[in-house]
């Protein structure tokens, strides 16, 4: 292997979730921020909720609102 081409490896890197959960891992980054983790993900918790990224649900509803209004009438 070549020397001095690999990024530094941190044994005590932390993954921080928006829910407040912290997970210690090994990584080439000291801190990683995520929106959803295994503590709050609907698949693991059994809750039904939508994970909206950048307003995609609102954008979809706005785009197809005319279609849904025609169908209801």
PDB file of N, CA, C and O in Angstrom:
ATOM      1  N   UNK A   1       0.839  -1.194   0.000  1.00  0.00           N
ATOM      2  CA  UNK A   1       0.000   0.000   0.000  1.00  0.00           C
ATOM      3  C   UNK A   1       0.877   1.249   0.000  1.00  0.00           C
ATOM      4  O   UNK A   1       1.965   1.261   0.575  1.00  0.00           O
ATOM      5  N   UNK A   2       0.393   2.275  -0.641  1.00  0.00           N
ATOM      6  CA  UNK A   2       1.110   3.540  -0.654  1.00  0.00           C
ATOM      7  C   UNK A   2       0.930   4.241   0.679  1.00  0.00           C
ATOM      8  O   UNK A   2      -0.108   4.099   1.324  1.00  0.00           O
ATOM      9  N   UNK A   3       1.917   4.984   1.087  1.00  0.00           N
ATOM     10  CA  UNK A   3       1.844   5.718   2.348  1.00  0.00           C
ATOM     11  C   UNK A   3       1.283   7.111   2.105  1.00  0.00           C
ATOM     12  O   UNK A   3       1.444   7.683   1.027  1.00  0.00           O
ATOM     13  N   UNK A   4       0.627   7.641   3.117  1.00  0.00           N
ATOM     14  CA  UNK A   4       0.123   9.021   3.137  1.00  0.00           C
ATOM     15  C   UNK A   4      -0.951   9.324   2.097  1.00  0.00           C
ATOM     16  O   UNK A   4      -1.095  10.482   1.705  1.00  0.00           O
ATOM     17  N   UNK A   5      -1.710   8.330   1.634  1.00  0.00           N
ATOM     18  CA  UNK A   5      -2.815   8.623   0.713  1.00  0.00           C
ATOM     19  C   UNK A   5      -4.161   8.343   1.358  1.00  0.00           C
ATOM     20  O   UNK A   5      -5.193   8.748   0.821  1.00  0.00           O
ATOM     21  N   UNK A   6      -4.178   7.660   2.497  1.00  0.00           N
ATOM     22  CA  UNK A   6      -5.421   7.291   3.138  1.00  0.00           C
ATOM     23  C   UNK A   6      -5.863   8.372   4.122  1.00  0.00           C
ATOM     24  O   UNK A   6      -5.030   8.978   4.796  1.00  0.00           O
ATOM     25  N   UNK A   7      -7.177   8.616   4.206  1.00  0.00           N
ATOM     26  CA  UNK A   7      -7.666   9.618   5.172  1.00  0.00           C
ATOM     27  C   UNK A   7      -7.497   9.094   6.592  1.00  0.00           C
ATOM     28  O   UNK A   7      -7.397   7.883   6.792  1.00  0.00           O
ATOM     29  N   UNK A   8      -7.464   9.977   7.573  1.00  0.00           N
ATOM     30  CA  UNK A   8      -7.336   9.527   8.969  1.00  0.00           C
ATOM     31  C   UNK A   8      -8.569   8.748   9.399  1.00  0.00           C
ATOM     32  O   UNK A   8      -9.687   9.069   8.997  1.00  0.00           O
ATOM     33  N   UNK A   9      -8.362   7.725  10.218  1.00  0.00           N
ATOM     34  CA  UNK A   9      -9.444   6.869  10.699  1.00  0.00           C
ATOM     35  C   UNK A   9      -9.688   7.179  12.166  1.00  0.00           C
ATOM     36  O   UNK A   9      -8.759   7.149  12.973  1.00  0.00           O
ATOM     37  N   UNK A  10     -10.941   7.478  12.516  1.00  0.00           N
ATOM     38  CA  UNK A  10     -11.301   7.811  13.889  1.00  0.00           C
ATOM     39  C   UNK A  10     -12.072   6.641  14.505  1.00  0.00           C
ATOM     40  O   UNK A  10     -13.136   6.267  14.013  1.00  0.00           O
ATOM     41  N   UNK A  11     -11.535   6.069  15.577  1.00  0.00           N
ATOM     42  CA  UNK A  11     -12.195   4.963  16.273  1.00  0.00           C
ATOM     43  C   UNK A  11     -13.429   5.428  17.034  1.00  0.00           C
ATOM     44  O   UNK A  11     -14.361   4.650  17.236  1.00  0.00           O
ATOM     45  N   UNK A  12     -13.443   6.689  17.460  1.00  0.00           N
ATOM     46  CA  UNK A  12     -14.518   7.201  18.312  1.00  0.00           C
ATOM     47  C   UNK A  12     -15.419   8.195  17.570  1.00  0.00           C
ATOM     48  O   UNK A  12     -15.860   9.183  18.156  1.00  0.00           O
ATOM     49  N   UNK A  13     -15.692   7.943  16.304  1.00  0.00           N
ATOM     50  CA  UNK A  13     -16.599   8.800  15.536  1.00  0.00           C
ATOM     51  C   UNK A  13     -18.023   8.635  16.061  1.00  0.00           C
ATOM     52  O   UNK A  13     -18.384   7.583  16.589  1.00  0.00           O
ATOM     53  N   UNK A  14     -18.832   9.695  15.908  1.00  0.00           N
ATOM     54  CA  UNK A  14     -20.192   9.684  16.450  1.00  0.00           C
ATOM     55  C   UNK A  14     -21.191   9.950  15.331  1.00  0.00           C
ATOM     56  O   UNK A  14     -21.013  10.868  14.531  1.00  0.00           O
ATOM     57  N   UNK A  15     -22.254   9.127  15.286  1.00  0.00           N
ATOM     58  CA  UNK A  15     -23.386   9.378  14.393  1.00  0.00           C
ATOM     59  C   UNK A  15     -24.476   9.993  15.252  1.00  0.00           C
ATOM     60  O   UNK A  15     -24.915   9.383  16.227  1.00  0.00           O
ATOM     61  N   UNK A  16     -24.922  11.202  14.900  1.00  0.00           N
ATOM     62  CA  UNK A  16     -25.965  11.895  15.665  1.00  0.00           C
ATOM     63  C   UNK A  16     -27.230  11.985  14.825  1.00  0.00           C
ATOM     64  O   UNK A  16     -27.209  12.448  13.685  1.00  0.00           O
ATOM     65  N   UNK A  17     -28.330  11.533  15.413  1.00  0.00           N
ATOM     66  CA  UNK A  17     -29.624  11.558  14.739  1.00  0.00           C
ATOM     67  C   UNK A  17     -30.394  12.811  15.169  1.00  0.00           C
ATOM     68  O   UNK A  17     -30.090  13.417  16.196  1.00  0.00           O
ATOM     69  N   UNK A  18     -31.382  13.184  14.377  1.00  0.00           N
ATOM     70  CA  UNK A  18     -32.227  14.329  14.705  1.00  0.00           C
ATOM     71  C   UNK A  18     -33.048  14.066  15.966  1.00  0.00           C
ATOM     72  O   UNK A  18     -33.453  15.015  16.638  1.00  0.00           O
ATOM     73  N   UNK A  19     -33.302  12.803  16.301  1.00  0.00           N
ATOM     74  CA  UNK A  19     -34.079  12.467  17.494  1.00  0.00           C
ATOM     75  C   UNK A  19     -33.239  12.560  18.767  1.00  0.00           C
ATOM     76  O   UNK A  19     -33.782  12.479  19.869  1.00  0.00           O
ATOM     77  N   UNK A  20     -31.922  12.730  18.629  1.00  0.00           N
ATOM     78  CA  UNK A  20     -31.050  12.851  19.787  1.00  0.00           C
ATOM     79  C   UNK A  20     -30.226  11.609  20.068  1.00  0.00           C
ATOM     80  O   UNK A  20     -29.369  11.634  20.952  1.00  0.00           O
ATOM     81  N   UNK A  21     -30.456  10.538  19.352  1.00  0.00           N
ATOM     82  CA  UNK A  21     -29.712   9.300  19.548  1.00  0.00           C
ATOM     83  C   UNK A  21     -28.286   9.460  19.032  1.00  0.00           C
ATOM     84  O   UNK A  21     -28.069  10.070  17.985  1.00  0.00           O
ATOM     85  N   UNK A  22     -27.310   8.915  19.764  1.00  0.00           N
ATOM     86  CA  UNK A  22     -25.911   8.944  19.349  1.00  0.00           C
ATOM     87  C   UNK A  22     -25.371   7.530  19.294  1.00  0.00           C
ATOM     88  O   UNK A  22     -25.596   6.733  20.205  1.00  0.00           O
ATOM     89  N   UNK A  23     -24.652   7.221  18.214  1.00  0.00           N
ATOM     90  CA  UNK A  23     -24.062   5.906  18.024  1.00  0.00           C
ATOM     91  C   UNK A  23     -22.573   6.103  17.776  1.00  0.00           C
ATOM     92  O   UNK A  23     -22.190   6.904  16.923  1.00  0.00           O
ATOM     93  N   UNK A  24     -21.730   5.381  18.510  1.00  0.00           N
ATOM     94  CA  UNK A  24     -20.285   5.475  18.326  1.00  0.00           C
ATOM     95  C   UNK A  24     -19.851   4.395  17.342  1.00  0.00           C
ATOM     96  O   UNK A  24     -20.189   3.221  17.492  1.00  0.00           O
ATOM     97  N   UNK A  25     -19.095   4.820  16.331  1.00  0.00           N
ATOM     98  CA  UNK A  25     -18.611   3.926  15.282  1.00  0.00           C
ATOM     99  C   UNK A  25     -17.190   4.306  14.907  1.00  0.00           C
ATOM    100  O   UNK A  25     -16.651   5.285  15.423  1.00  0.00           O
ATOM    101  N   UNK A  26     -16.590   3.553  14.029  1.00  0.00           N
ATOM    102  CA  UNK A  26     -15.312   3.903  13.444  1.00  0.00           C
ATOM    103  C   UNK A  26     -15.552   4.442  12.057  1.00  0.00           C
ATOM    104  O   UNK A  26     -16.296   3.845  11.280  1.00  0.00           O
ATOM    105  N   UNK A  27     -14.928   5.574  11.730  1.00  0.00           N
ATOM    106  CA  UNK A  27     -15.171   6.196  10.432  1.00  0.00           C
ATOM    107  C   UNK A  27     -14.011   7.116  10.062  1.00  0.00           C
ATOM    108  O   UNK A  27     -13.138   7.402  10.882  1.00  0.00           O
ATOM    109  N   UNK A  28     -14.020   7.568   8.820  1.00  0.00           N
ATOM    110  CA  UNK A  28     -13.030   8.550   8.387  1.00  0.00           C
ATOM    111  C   UNK A  28     -13.510   9.970   8.665  1.00  0.00           C
ATOM    112  O   UNK A  28     -12.782  10.929   8.407  1.00  0.00           O
ATOM    113  N   UNK A  29     -14.718  10.113   9.185  1.00  0.00           N
ATOM    114  CA  UNK A  29     -15.253  11.415   9.595  1.00  0.00           C
ATOM    115  C   UNK A  29     -15.486  11.390  11.096  1.00  0.00           C
ATOM    116  O   UNK A  29     -15.899  10.365  11.640  1.00  0.00           O
ATOM    117  N   UNK A  30     -15.228  12.503  11.774  1.00  0.00           N
ATOM    118  CA  UNK A  30     -15.399  12.533  13.227  1.00  0.00           C
ATOM    119  C   UNK A  30     -16.858  12.543  13.642  1.00  0.00           C
ATOM    120  O   UNK A  30     -17.223  11.949  14.657  1.00  0.00           O
ATOM    121  N   UNK A  31     -17.696  13.217  12.859  1.00  0.00           N
ATOM    122  CA  UNK A  31     -19.114  13.340  13.213  1.00  0.00           C
ATOM    123  C   UNK A  31     -19.967  13.204  11.964  1.00  0.00           C
ATOM    124  O   UNK A  31     -19.663  13.784  10.921  1.00  0.00           O
ATOM    125  N   UNK A  32     -21.045  12.426  12.082  1.00  0.00           N
ATOM    126  CA  UNK A  32     -21.981  12.224  10.977  1.00  0.00           C
ATOM    127  C   UNK A  32     -23.370  12.555  11.507  1.00  0.00           C
ATOM    128  O   UNK A  32     -23.767  12.040  12.552  1.00  0.00           O
ATOM    129  N   UNK A  33     -24.116  13.407  10.804  1.00  0.00           N
ATOM    130  CA  UNK A  33     -25.471  13.763  11.212  1.00  0.00           C
ATOM    131  C   UNK A  33     -26.467  13.130  10.245  1.00  0.00           C
ATOM    132  O   UNK A  33     -26.320  13.224   9.027  1.00  0.00           O
ATOM    133  N   UNK A  34     -27.493  12.478  10.821  1.00  0.00           N
ATOM    134  CA  UNK A  34     -28.531  11.829  10.018  1.00  0.00           C
ATOM    135  C   UNK A  34     -29.900  12.284  10.504  1.00  0.00           C
ATOM    136  O   UNK A  34     -30.039  12.755  11.633  1.00  0.00           O
ATOM    137  N   UNK A  35     -30.912  12.142   9.650  1.00  0.00           N
ATOM    138  CA  UNK A  35     -32.272  12.531  10.003  1.00  0.00           C
ATOM    139  C   UNK A  35     -33.034  11.391  10.667  1.00  0.00           C
ATOM    140  O   UNK A  35     -33.871  11.627  11.538  1.00  0.00           O
ATOM    141  N   UNK A  36     -32.749  10.154  10.261  1.00  0.00           N
ATOM    142  CA  UNK A  36     -33.494   8.992  10.752  1.00  0.00           C
ATOM    143  C   UNK A  36     -32.492   7.909  11.141  1.00  0.00           C
ATOM    144  O   UNK A  36     -31.553   7.622  10.399  1.00  0.00           O
ATOM    145  N   UNK A  37     -32.704   7.311  12.314  1.00  0.00           N
ATOM    146  CA  UNK A  37     -31.847   6.210  12.762  1.00  0.00           C
ATOM    147  C   UNK A  37     -32.729   5.011  13.121  1.00  0.00           C
ATOM    148  O   UNK A  37     -33.945   5.055  12.938  1.00  0.00           O
ATOM    149  N   UNK A  38     -32.120   3.955  13.624  1.00  0.00           N
ATOM    150  CA  UNK A  38     -32.884   2.752  13.970  1.00  0.00           C
ATOM    151  C   UNK A  38     -33.792   2.984  15.169  1.00  0.00           C
ATOM    152  O   UNK A  38     -34.749   2.234  15.365  1.00  0.00           O
ATOM    153  N   UNK A  39     -33.513   4.011  15.979  1.00  0.00           N
ATOM    154  CA  UNK A  39     -34.375   4.327  17.127  1.00  0.00           C
ATOM    155  C   UNK A  39     -35.683   4.995  16.712  1.00  0.00           C
ATOM    156  O   UNK A  39     -36.710   4.800  17.362  1.00  0.00           O
ATOM    157  N   UNK A  40     -35.654   5.778  15.641  1.00  0.00           N
ATOM    158  CA  UNK A  40     -36.845   6.549  15.275  1.00  0.00           C
ATOM    159  C   UNK A  40     -37.408   6.180  13.902  1.00  0.00           C
ATOM    160  O   UNK A  40     -38.409   6.764  13.486  1.00  0.00           O
ATOM    161  N   UNK A  41     -36.803   5.236  13.187  1.00  0.00           N
ATOM    162  CA  UNK A  41     -37.294   4.863  11.865  1.00  0.00           C
ATOM    163  C   UNK A  41     -38.616   4.106  12.000  1.00  0.00           C
ATOM    164  O   UNK A  41     -38.728   3.217  12.844  1.00  0.00           O
ATOM    165  N   UNK A  42     -39.616   4.442  11.186  1.00  0.00           N
ATOM    166  CA  UNK A  42     -40.931   3.793  11.278  1.00  0.00           C
ATOM    167  C   UNK A  42     -40.889   2.274  11.120  1.00  0.00           C
ATOM    168  O   UNK A  42     -41.712   1.582  11.719  1.00  0.00           O
ATOM    169  N   UNK A  43     -39.972   1.745  10.347  1.00  0.00           N
ATOM    170  CA  UNK A  43     -39.884   0.296  10.158  1.00  0.00           C
ATOM    171  C   UNK A  43     -39.537  -0.406  11.466  1.00  0.00           C
ATOM    172  O   UNK A  43     -40.079  -1.472  11.758  1.00  0.00           O
ATOM    173  N   UNK A  44     -38.644   0.178  12.250  1.00  0.00           N
ATOM    174  CA  UNK A  44     -38.203  -0.446  13.488  1.00  0.00           C
ATOM    175  C   UNK A  44     -39.118  -0.127  14.669  1.00  0.00           C
ATOM    176  O   UNK A  44     -39.244  -0.941  15.584  1.00  0.00           O
ATOM    177  N   UNK A  45     -39.760   1.050  14.664  1.00  0.00           N
ATOM    178  CA  UNK A  45     -40.609   1.444  15.790  1.00  0.00           C
ATOM    179  C   UNK A  45     -42.038   0.954  15.645  1.00  0.00           C
ATOM    180  O   UNK A  45     -42.750   0.842  16.643  1.00  0.00           O
ATOM    181  N   UNK A  46     -42.476   0.659  14.429  1.00  0.00           N
ATOM    182  CA  UNK A  46     -43.842   0.205  14.207  1.00  0.00           C
ATOM    183  C   UNK A  46     -44.824   1.347  14.047  1.00  0.00           C
ATOM    184  O   UNK A  46     -46.017   1.108  13.858  1.00  0.00           O
ATOM    185  N   UNK A  47     -44.355   2.579  14.119  1.00  0.00           N
ATOM    186  CA  UNK A  47     -45.219   3.745  13.936  1.00  0.00           C
ATOM    187  C   UNK A  47     -45.450   3.982  12.455  1.00  0.00           C
ATOM    188  O   UNK A  47     -44.616   3.633  11.619  1.00  0.00           O
ATOM    189  N   UNK A  48     -46.588   4.578  12.141  1.00  0.00           N
ATOM    190  CA  UNK A  48     -46.863   4.960  10.772  1.00  0.00           C
ATOM    191  C   UNK A  48     -46.656   6.458  10.654  1.00  0.00           C
ATOM    192  O   UNK A  48     -47.391   7.244  11.252  1.00  0.00           O
ATOM    193  N   UNK A  49     -45.666   6.847   9.891  1.00  0.00           N
ATOM    194  CA  UNK A  49     -45.419   8.262   9.649  1.00  0.00           C
ATOM    195  C   UNK A  49     -44.643   8.388   8.347  1.00  0.00           C
ATOM    196  O   UNK A  49     -43.973   7.454   7.907  1.00  0.00           O
ATOM    197  N   UNK A  50     -44.749   9.552   7.750  1.00  0.00           N
ATOM    198  CA  UNK A  50     -44.043   9.820   6.514  1.00  0.00           C
ATOM    199  C   UNK A  50     -42.753  10.562   6.834  1.00  0.00           C
ATOM    200  O   UNK A  50     -42.751  11.494   7.638  1.00  0.00           O
ATOM    201  N   UNK A  51     -41.673  10.155   6.215  1.00  0.00           N
ATOM    202  CA  UNK A  51     -40.408  10.854   6.350  1.00  0.00           C
ATOM    203  C   UNK A  51     -40.308  11.748   5.124  1.00  0.00           C
ATOM    204  O   UNK A  51     -39.998  11.281   4.029  1.00  0.00           O
ATOM    205  N   UNK A  52     -40.570  13.036   5.314  1.00  0.00           N
ATOM    206  CA  UNK A  52     -40.610  13.984   4.205  1.00  0.00           C
ATOM    207  C   UNK A  52     -39.242  14.634   4.042  1.00  0.00           C
ATOM    208  O   UNK A  52     -38.737  15.274   4.964  1.00  0.00           O
ATOM    209  N   UNK A  53     -38.653  14.468   2.877  1.00  0.00           N
ATOM    210  CA  UNK A  53     -37.368  15.069   2.582  1.00  0.00           C
ATOM    211  C   UNK A  53     -37.575  16.198   1.586  1.00  0.00           C
ATOM    212  O   UNK A  53     -38.020  15.972   0.460  1.00  0.00           O
ATOM    213  N   UNK A  54     -37.254  17.403   2.001  1.00  0.00           N
ATOM    214  CA  UNK A  54     -37.298  18.588   1.146  1.00  0.00           C
ATOM    215  C   UNK A  54     -38.686  18.856   0.579  1.00  0.00           C
ATOM    216  O   UNK A  54     -38.790  19.355  -0.541  1.00  0.00           O
ATOM    217  N   UNK A  55     -39.743  18.547   1.299  1.00  0.00           N
ATOM    218  CA  UNK A  55     -41.090  18.871   0.873  1.00  0.00           C
ATOM    219  C   UNK A  55     -41.583  18.073  -0.314  1.00  0.00           C
ATOM    220  O   UNK A  55     -42.406  18.567  -1.084  1.00  0.00           O
ATOM    221  N   UNK A  56     -41.107  16.861  -0.483  1.00  0.00           N
ATOM    222  CA  UNK A  56     -41.490  16.059  -1.647  1.00  0.00           C
ATOM    223  C   UNK A  56     -42.968  15.671  -1.616  1.00  0.00           C
ATOM    224  O   UNK A  56     -43.603  15.566  -2.666  1.00  0.00           O
ATOM    225  N   UNK A  57     -43.520  15.457  -0.417  1.00  0.00           N
ATOM    226  CA  UNK A  57     -44.934  15.090  -0.319  1.00  0.00           C
ATOM    227  C   UNK A  57     -45.809  16.264  -0.741  1.00  0.00           C
ATOM    228  O   UNK A  57     -46.761  16.091  -1.502  1.00  0.00           O
ATOM    229  N   UNK A  58     -45.484  17.475  -0.242  1.00  0.00           N
ATOM    230  CA  UNK A  58     -46.253  18.662  -0.621  1.00  0.00           C
ATOM    231  C   UNK A  58     -46.146  18.933  -2.121  1.00  0.00           C
ATOM    232  O   UNK A  58     -47.125  19.315  -2.762  1.00  0.00           O
ATOM    233  N   UNK A  59     -44.953  18.733  -2.670  1.00  0.00           N
ATOM    234  CA  UNK A  59     -44.741  18.949  -4.101  1.00  0.00           C
ATOM    235  C   UNK A  59     -45.594  17.976  -4.916  1.00  0.00           C
ATOM    236  O   UNK A  59     -46.193  18.363  -5.920  1.00  0.00           O
ATOM    237  N   UNK A  60     -45.649  16.721  -4.487  1.00  0.00           N
ATOM    238  CA  UNK A  60     -46.456  15.716  -5.176  1.00  0.00           C
ATOM    239  C   UNK A  60     -47.931  16.070  -5.094  1.00  0.00           C
ATOM    240  O   UNK A  60     -48.640  16.007  -6.099  1.00  0.00           O
ATOM    241  N   UNK A  61     -48.409  16.446  -3.889  1.00  0.00           N
ATOM    242  CA  UNK A  61     -49.823  16.778  -3.711  1.00  0.00           C
ATOM    243  C   UNK A  61     -50.208  18.006  -4.537  1.00  0.00           C
ATOM    244  O   UNK A  61     -51.302  18.058  -5.100  1.00  0.00           O
ATOM    245  N   UNK A  62     -49.323  18.982  -4.609  1.00  0.00           N
ATOM    246  CA  UNK A  62     -49.596  20.182  -5.401  1.00  0.00           C
ATOM    247  C   UNK A  62     -49.678  19.830  -6.894  1.00  0.00           C
ATOM    248  O   UNK A  62     -50.537  20.338  -7.615  1.00  0.00           O
ATOM    249  N   UNK A  63     -48.782  18.966  -7.335  1.00  0.00           N
ATOM    250  CA  UNK A  63     -48.722  18.595  -8.744  1.00  0.00           C
ATOM    251  C   UNK A  63     -49.966  17.818  -9.177  1.00  0.00           C
ATOM    252  O   UNK A  63     -50.468  18.022 -10.282  1.00  0.00           O
ATOM    253  N   UNK A  64     -50.464  16.930  -8.317  1.00  0.00           N
ATOM    254  CA  UNK A  64     -51.574  16.069  -8.686  1.00  0.00           C
ATOM    255  C   UNK A  64     -52.891  16.439  -8.007  1.00  0.00           C
ATOM    256  O   UNK A  64     -53.814  15.625  -7.979  1.00  0.00           O
ATOM    257  N   UNK A  65     -52.997  17.653  -7.459  1.00  0.00           N
ATOM    258  CA  UNK A  65     -54.228  18.051  -6.778  1.00  0.00           C
ATOM    259  C   UNK A  65     -55.415  18.121  -7.743  1.00  0.00           C
ATOM    260  O   UNK A  65     -56.532  17.760  -7.372  1.00  0.00           O
ATOM    261  N   UNK A  66     -55.189  18.578  -8.965  1.00  0.00           N
ATOM    262  CA  UNK A  66     -56.276  18.661  -9.943  1.00  0.00           C
ATOM    263  C   UNK A  66     -56.796  17.268 -10.293  1.00  0.00           C
ATOM    264  O   UNK A  66     -58.001  17.082 -10.462  1.00  0.00           O
ATOM    265  N   UNK A  67     -55.912  16.307 -10.401  1.00  0.00           N
ATOM    266  CA  UNK A  67     -56.305  14.937 -10.713  1.00  0.00           C
ATOM    267  C   UNK A  67     -57.194  14.363  -9.612  1.00  0.00           C
ATOM    268  O   UNK A  67     -58.207  13.725  -9.897  1.00  0.00           O
ATOM    269  N   UNK A  68     -56.818  14.587  -8.372  1.00  0.00           N
ATOM    270  CA  UNK A  68     -57.591  14.062  -7.247  1.00  0.00           C
ATOM    271  C   UNK A  68     -58.950  14.774  -7.113  1.00  0.00           C
ATOM    272  O   UNK A  68     -59.924  14.156  -6.684  1.00  0.00           O
ATOM    273  N   UNK A  69     -59.027  16.065  -7.475  1.00  0.00           N
ATOM    274  CA  UNK A  69     -60.294  16.796  -7.391  1.00  0.00           C
ATOM    275  C   UNK A  69     -61.254  16.279  -8.450  1.00  0.00           C
ATOM    276  O   UNK A  69     -62.449  16.163  -8.179  1.00  0.00           O
ATOM    277  N   UNK A  70     -60.776  15.966  -9.641  1.00  0.00           N
ATOM    278  CA  UNK A  70     -61.617  15.434 -10.709  1.00  0.00           C
ATOM    279  C   UNK A  70     -62.161  14.062 -10.327  1.00  0.00           C
ATOM    280  O   UNK A  70     -63.314  13.742 -10.616  1.00  0.00           O
ATOM    281  N   UNK A  71     -61.336  13.264  -9.683  1.00  0.00           N
ATOM    282  CA  UNK A  71     -61.729  11.919  -9.310  1.00  0.00           C
ATOM    283  C   UNK A  71     -62.803  11.926  -8.229  1.00  0.00           C
ATOM    284  O   UNK A  71     -63.690  11.072  -8.237  1.00  0.00           O
ATOM    285  N   UNK A  72     -62.736  12.874  -7.300  1.00  0.00           N
ATOM    286  CA  UNK A  72     -63.710  12.966  -6.210  1.00  0.00           C
ATOM    287  C   UNK A  72     -65.059  13.488  -6.690  1.00  0.00           C
ATOM    288  O   UNK A  72     -66.095  13.103  -6.147  1.00  0.00           O
ATOM    289  N   UNK A  73     -65.065  14.353  -7.695  1.00  0.00           N
ATOM    290  CA  UNK A  73     -66.313  14.980  -8.174  1.00  0.00           C
ATOM    291  C   UNK A  73     -67.176  14.038  -8.968  1.00  0.00           C
ATOM    292  O   UNK A  73     -68.249  14.426  -9.430  1.00  0.00           O
TER     293      UNK A  73
END
